[in-house]
Amino acid sequence: MTAEKTTMVYGWRVYGLGVMALAMVCLAFRDFDSGQPVPAHFPGRSALAYAAAAFMLIAGTAVEWRRTTAWAAAALTVYYTFIVVILMNGYDSLGHYAEYGTYSGNADQLAVAAGGLIVYAGSARIDAALAARLTRLGQRVFGVCAVLFGGAHFFYLNLTVPLIPKWLPPTPEFWAYATGLAHIAAGLAILTGVQARLAAILLTVMYASFTPLVHVPQVLANTSSHFNWSEIALNLILTGVAWVVADSLARPRR
């Protein structure tokens, strides 16, 4: 394994742990993640929910083991791209194409797929040119997702502000705007290649800060909320994805 790939292992670990956490949340609540909408009347829905959660748990665990990292990352990329985004969210997205939340919501799932693609490219024994193309594709997808995340802060300011601790100076509104702009700036940096690695590193730090500042208080305020637990797990995944993107943007070291 090259020095460049070795540095990426830490991001992989966080990514895999996040997927495992999300899977355990789904198993605990006996339901799909909120980003994986399946109609309540769908035949065998409960069994499928368990199957999806079991798959994510196995895949997340396999990401942590070097021998199976590539295959697990590839499986997660395929699952989130074709099953979650296209199959589960596709029909609903067509019916709500004029709503911004449709795109920012799908961006959550695409970011998971993008992270998996970069992990696969960095761990699989494939041609270096192909690995570079797959890595760049994953980076660009994540860059677009970051821009969409930032836009959601402005479109849904009324939902963002209550999530921010009131004790954090100067005001929750300031941080809602600031984090929205930070997402957009980081996404554009990743897409254009201008200070892209620095942007991805700062994005990783920002996501990591969201856990104690936003998600842990939300979970403690309502421990029975499936959505709150899913959000904290998803944030852990996004932290891992941003970390993986940052490491993939590092210059190869000989």
Salt bridges, closest charged atoms under 4 A:
ASP31 OD1 - ARG45 NH1 2.74
GLU64 OE1 - ARG13 NH1 3.79
ASP92 OD1 - HIS96 ND1 3.33
ASP247 OD1 - ARG197 NH2 3.88
